[in-house]
Amino acid sequence: MPKVPVSCFIVSKNEGDRIARTIRSVRPWVDEVVVIDSESSDDTVSIAVAEGCRVITQPWLGFGPQKRFGEDQCRNDWVLNLDADEVVTPELANEIIAMFAKGEPEYVAYGMAIEMVYPGDAAPRPLARDHWYIRLYNRRFARFRASPIHDTVETGSHPAGGFQAPVFHYSMRSFADMKRKLDERTWLLVQNSRLDSKFELTSRLFIELPMNFFKYYVVRRHCLGGLRGLRYASIQASYRFLKIYRIWRSAKSRAAGTRDQMA
């Protein structure tokens, strides 16, 4: 398979059970694979090295800063970012190879569909398209945001292109693992929230759960995932509600503390 002038960088921590699958989806056709490991305590590093990757240990800096650090470690300006639970499909690999075979790409950044795979499945549910993210880009013109809680590529005034084929996202080892990750992320969002309007928070307490259940079950078509799709949408909606509830409780506690100081 022909190599393209692209560096793939992967941010990892304790992903020894699944990072090899991610690496093998890109290793045959990218110029290099760089793994930025956040002090894993399992065999993530040894597996990545055995798969032919360059591994750099970097304590966690936050979502955006960690990925910006990864960009800086690559030897090519064109970079492809993957999470350690994502797999580039053969169809997407062929699209990328064909694009570079024609010369310099038309756009400075390219997005792709990210399709989630339920635990135990090999492929996504029908009509899955959970997210669309820019993951392949020229770092001279586009970079990840420096936000500690969001990992989004910013292209400035430059338009972005897109690919037809998806990345498969094996985000959950189990539904219990999904709840653990959502709970951790929810607390992180609470700690960095700027929501302090009592009216807005109270209003969202009533609409957050049904609104998000509709979004995940109908709009994102988890209704086509059978009972697991129903379970997935219910869990996502519950934790979206829990985030607002925790922010509301935090704002209420701050308001009570302010009143006590003024008394």
N, C-alpha and C positions, 0 to 999 in steps of 0.2 A: 504494500500500500504506500502511495507517495506521501512524503512528509510535507506539511505546510508550515510556513514561518510563524507559528503560533506557540506561545507558552501557555500551558494550562496550569493554573494554580488552584490548590484545594486547601481550604482551612479545615483543620481536624482537631478533635479531642475524643479519645476513647472510641474510635471507630474501627477497631481491628476486625470486627465481625463483618464489615461490609465495604471498607475502603478499596479492597482489591478489585471488586467489581467495577467501581467508578474509574479507577486507574486504567483497567484493561479496556474500557470503552473509548479511551483517547490515546493511549500510549503508542499504538501502531502508526498513528498519522500526525501527531503533533511533534514539534521540535523538541520539547522538553515538558516534563511534569514536575512541578514544584509543590511540595506539601509543607504548609505552614502549620506546625503542630503546637497546640497549647498545652504542653506538658502532660501528655497522655500517660496514664498509669497502666495501660494494657499494652498489647503488642502492635499498636498502630504504626509506630515508627519502624520497627523491624520489618513489618509487612511492606510498607511503602518503599523502603530501601531495597528489599528483595525484588520488588516490581520495577526497579530501575529509576526510581524518583530521586530527586534531590530534596532532602528534608532539612528544614530550618525550624528550630524550636524558638517560639516567641510566646511569652506569657500573654494572656488574653488582654487586649486593648479596648475591646468593645467591637460591635459588629462592623461598622464602617472603618474605623482605624485599623482593625486587623486585616481587612481586605485591601486597604491602601498599602499596608506594609507588604502584603503579598504581591501587589502590582510592582512594587519597587524591586523585588527580588528576581523578577523575570528578565531574561536576556533579550527577549523580543518585545517590540512595541505593541504588536498584536497579542492580546491576552484573552484567554477563555477562563472564566471562573466557574467552578463547580463546587457544590457542597459534597461532603463525603458520602452522602446517601442518594446521590443523583447519578444517572447513567445516560450518556449520549447514545441515542438509538443509531443503528447503522444507517438509516435513511438520513438522519441529520448529519452524520459524519460525511456521507457522500455529498450532501449539499455544500458543506463547508469546503471540502476538497475541490469540488467543481468550481466554486467561486474563486478560490485562489489560483486555480489553474488558468484562469482568464487574465490574471495580472492583479494589480492593486484593486481592492474592493471599491465599489462605488461610494459606499457610505463609511463613516468612521465608527459606526456601532451597529450591532445587529441583535434583535430580540428573538426569542423563541418561546414556544409554549412549554410550560412545566406541568406535566400530568401526573397526579398522585396515584400511587399504587397501594391498594389495601394490603394489610399484613397477610402473608401467605399466598398472594397472587403474583403472577409473573408480569402482568400487563394491566394498564388502567381500565376502568369501567368504560362503557361506550360513551362517546362524545365528551370525554374528559378534557377539560382545559382549565385547570384550577388557577393558573397564573400565567402571565406573559411578562418576561423579564429580559432586559438587555444583559447578556452574558459574554458576548464576543465583541471586543472593541479595541480601538487603537488608543493606548493610554496617553499619547501625546495630545489627544483632543477630548478624551472622556476619562473620568475617574469615579471611583466610588465616593459617595458622600462621607464626610468625617463624622457623621452622627454615631453615637455609641449604641443606639437602639434600632437604627434602620440601616439596611445594606442595599442601597439603590445607586445605580450608575447614573451620573449626570453627564449629559452631552452638551450642555450649554445651548448655543443657537444651532448646533449641527443636527440635521435630521437623521433618523435611524432607519435602517432597513430591517427586514425580518425573514425568517425561514419558515418553511411549511412544516417540516418534521419536528417532533418534540424531544424534550428530555423527560425520561421517566424518573419520578421522585419517589423513592422508597423511604418516606419520611418516618414511618412508624414501625418499630419492631413489634408492637402490640398496641391495643387500645389503652392499656395501662401506661405504656410508655408515652403515648400521645397525651394523656392527662398530666403526666409528670412534666413534660416539656411545656405544655400550655400553662401550667401553674407557675413554672419558673418565669416564663415570658410575661405572664400577667403581672407578677410582682415587679418585674423590671419596668413595664409600661406604667404601672402605678407610681413608682418612684420618680419617673421622668415626666409625669403628666403635667400639662399646663391647664387642665380643666379645673376651674374653681367657681364657675357660675352655679349657684344653688339651683336656679330654675332649670338650667340645661341638664344638670346631673339628675335631678329628681324626675324630669320628663323622660330621660333615657332609661331610668330604672324600669319604666313601664313598657317601653317599646324595644329595648335592646334584644331581649330573648326572642320574641316572635319575628322581629325584623331579620335577625341573623339566621334563624332557622330557615326562613323563606329564602334568604340569599344562598345558603349552602345547599339546601335540599332541592330547590327549584331552579334558581338562576345558575348555580354551578353544577346542576344536574346530578347530584348525589342520589336523587330519586331513582336513577338508573343503576345504582349499586346494590339494590336489594336491601336486606336487613342491615348489612354493614354500612351501606350508604345512609340509612336512617340513623344508625348509631353515631356515625361520624358527624352528621349535621347536628344532631342533638348535643353532642359533646362540645363542638365548636360554639354553638349558640350559648350553651351554659357558661362557658369560660369567657365569652364576650360580655355576658351579663355580669359575671363575677368581677371582671375588670372594672366596670362602671360602679358596681357596688363597693368595691374596695376603695376606689377613688372618692366616692361619696362619703364613706366612713372616714377616710383620711381628712377630707375637707371639713367634715363635721367636727372632728377632733381638734383640728387647727383653730376653727372658729371658737370652740369652747375654751381652748387655751388662751386665745386672745381676750375673751371676755373675763377670764379669771385674772389676767394681768391688769386689766383696766379697773377691776373691782377694788 
